[in-house]
């Protein structure tokens, strides 16, 4: 009951707040072509994809709030193809996508390393992976509190983890970071508001541009 009806509504209410919508717009501005989104959730990214997107393929293991999702999909200016499968084993051919997108998803996937390796597989050689995630703080004190509170968060938020090093997960999957912004989301306690927003590529030398705003 909680995971199917209560938590999805709470999550949708929180993550459609104006600050979160601004974050989505900033991330998705450069996206174009055929796009994969993992952790589609309730479709909150849909209004922020630019008209340069020609098709969106999405995966999520659970059909969350299907009535709301149907309305949001109907308003999209491009075709949206939804599959209820896990991101750890994507049902797509190699080199299928121009972009892959993850927003507030890598915290919850049971095996994020495997999912990111499969994202790398399905991206085209010049493809990009864009991510907007909360994760482990660089402040040791905050990180210790994240570790302490993680079991509670994992239970209350249906598998969400506070303490994953998102940049390390991306690099370990063989993707090359081009941009990484680290900052704290205003109005959110630091244990859950330490943000990673970035761009990674499949090929090419790493040319990381990083910003840190605490």
C-alpha positions in Angstrom: 0.0 0.0 0.0 2.7 2.5 1.0 5.0 1.8 -1.9 2.2 1.7 -4.5 0.0 4.5 -3.5 1.4 6.7 -0.7 5.1 7.1 -1.5 4.6 7.8 -5.3 2.2 10.7 -4.5 4.6 12.1 -1.9 7.6 11.8 -4.2 5.6 13.4 -7.1 4.5 16.3 -4.9 8.1 17.0 -3.6 9.9 16.6 -6.9 7.6 18.8 -8.9 8.4 21.8 -6.7 9.7 24.9 -8.6 13.4 24.4 -7.5 13.4 20.8 -8.8 11.8 22.0 -12.0 14.5 24.6 -12.5 17.2 21.9 -12.0 15.5 19.7 -14.6 15.4 22.6 -17.1 19.1 23.3 -16.6 20.1 19.7 -17.1 17.9 19.0 -20.2 18.5 22.1 -22.3 21.1 20.5 -24.7 19.3 17.2 -25.2 18.4 16.2 -28.8 17.8 13.2 -31.0 16.8 9.8 -29.6 16.9 9.8 -25.8 16.8 7.2 -23.1 15.6 8.1 -19.6 16.1 5.6 -16.7 13.9 5.9 -13.7 11.0 7.6 -15.5 8.9 7.8 -12.4 5.9 9.9 -12.9 7.2 11.7 -16.0 8.3 15.0 -14.3 11.1 15.5 -16.9 8.7 15.5 -19.8 7.8 19.3 -19.9 11.5 20.2 -19.8 12.8 18.2 -22.8 13.4 20.6 -25.8 11.7 20.3 -29.1 15.0 18.9 -30.6 14.1 15.5 -29.0 12.8 13.2 -31.7 11.8 10.2 -29.5 12.0 9.3 -25.8 12.4 5.7 -24.5 12.0 5.3 -20.8 12.5 2.5 -18.3 11.2 2.1 -14.8 10.4 -1.2 -13.0 7.2 0.1 -11.5 4.2 1.8 -13.1 3.9 4.8 -10.8 0.6 6.9 -10.9 -0.3 5.7 -14.4 -3.2 8.2 -14.8 -0.8 11.2 -14.2 1.8 9.7 -16.4 -0.7 9.2 -19.2 -1.7 12.9 -19.1 2.0 14.0 -19.1 2.8 11.7 -22.0 -0.1 13.0 -24.0 1.2 16.5 -23.7 4.7 15.7 -25.0 5.7 16.9 -28.5 7.5 13.7 -29.3 6.7 10.0 -29.0 7.3 8.4 -25.6 7.9 4.7 -25.3 7.6 3.3 -21.8 8.9 -0.1 -20.6 8.6 -1.4 -17.1 11.9 -3.0 -16.8 15.1 -2.6 -14.7 17.9 -0.3 -15.8 20.4 -3.0 -15.0 19.5 -4.9 -18.2 18.3 -2.5 -20.8 16.2 -4.0 -23.7 17.9 -2.0 -26.4 20.6 -2.6 -29.0 24.1 -1.3 -28.7 24.7 2.3 -29.8 21.0 3.2 -30.0 20.8 6.6 -28.2 22.1 10.1 -28.6 21.5 10.9 -25.0 20.8 9.0 -21.8 19.3 10.9 -18.8 19.0 10.0 -15.1 17.4 12.4 -12.5 17.0 11.3 -8.9 17.4 7.7 -9.9 20.9 6.4 -9.3 20.2 6.7 -5.5 17.6 3.9 -5.8 18.8 1.4 -8.4 19.9 -1.8 -6.6 23.0 -2.2 -8.8 23.9 1.3 -10.2 27.2 0.2 -11.5 25.6 -2.4 -13.7 23.0 0.0 -14.9 25.6 2.6 -15.8 27.7 0.0 -17.8 24.5 -0.8 -19.7 23.8 2.8 -20.3 27.3 3.1 -21.8 26.6 0.1 -24.0 23.4 1.6 -25.5 24.8 5.1 -26.1 26.2 6.0 -29.5 30.0 6.5 -29.7 29.4 10.2 -29.5 26.6 9.9 -27.0 26.2 11.8 -23.8 24.9 10.8 -20.3 23.3 13.6 -18.3 22.6 13.1 -14.6 21.0 15.1 -11.8 21.4 13.2 -8.5 21.8 13.6 -4.8 24.5 11.7 -3.1 27.4 11.5 -0.7 28.8 14.8 0.7 32.4 15.8 0.5 32.1 17.1 4.1 33.2 14.2 6.4 30.8 15.2 9.1 27.8 15.3 6.7 28.9 12.0 5.1 29.0 10.3 8.5 25.4 11.5 9.2 24.4 10.2 5.8 25.8 6.8 6.7 24.0 6.8 10.0 20.6 7.8 8.5 20.9 5.7 5.3 19.0 2.6 6.7 16.1 4.8 7.7 16.1 6.6 4.4 16.3 3.3 2.5 13.2 2.0 4.2 11.0 5.2 4.2 11.9 6.2 0.6 11.5 2.8 -1.0 15.2 2.0 -1.6 16.7 5.5 -1.9 20.3 5.8 -0.6 21.8 9.0 0.8 25.5 8.1 0.6 26.4 7.0 -3.0 29.3 8.7 -4.7 27.7 9.5 -8.0 30.8 10.7 -9.8 32.7 7.6 -8.8 29.9 5.4 -10.1 29.9 7.2 -13.4 33.7 7.0 -13.8 33.8 3.3 -12.8 31.4 2.5 -15.6 33.9 3.7 -18.2 32.2 7.0 -18.9 34.2 10.2 -19.1 33.1 13.2 -17.1 33.0 16.4 -19.0 31.1 18.6 -16.5 30.4 18.1 -12.9 28.6 20.6 -10.6 28.6 20.0 -6.9 26.3 22.1 -4.7 23.7 22.0 -2.0 20.1 22.3 -3.0 18.6 25.3 -1.2 16.0 24.5 1.4 16.9 20.9 1.7 18.9 19.5 4.6 22.5 18.7 3.5 22.1 15.0 4.2 19.7 14.8 1.3 20.5 17.9 -0.6 24.1 17.3 -1.7 23.8 17.5 -5.5 25.7 16.0 -8.4 24.8 17.5 -11.8 26.9 16.5 -14.7 27.6 15.4 -18.3 29.6 12.3 -19.3 30.6 10.9 -22.6 31.2 7.5 -24.0 34.4 8.3 -26.0 37.1 10.9 -26.0 39.5 12.2 -23.4 38.1 13.4 -20.1 37.9 17.2 -20.1 36.3 17.7 -16.7 35.0 21.1 -15.8 34.0 21.2 -12.2 32.3 23.7 -10.0 31.7 23.5 -6.2 29.1 25.7 -4.6 28.5 25.0 -0.9 
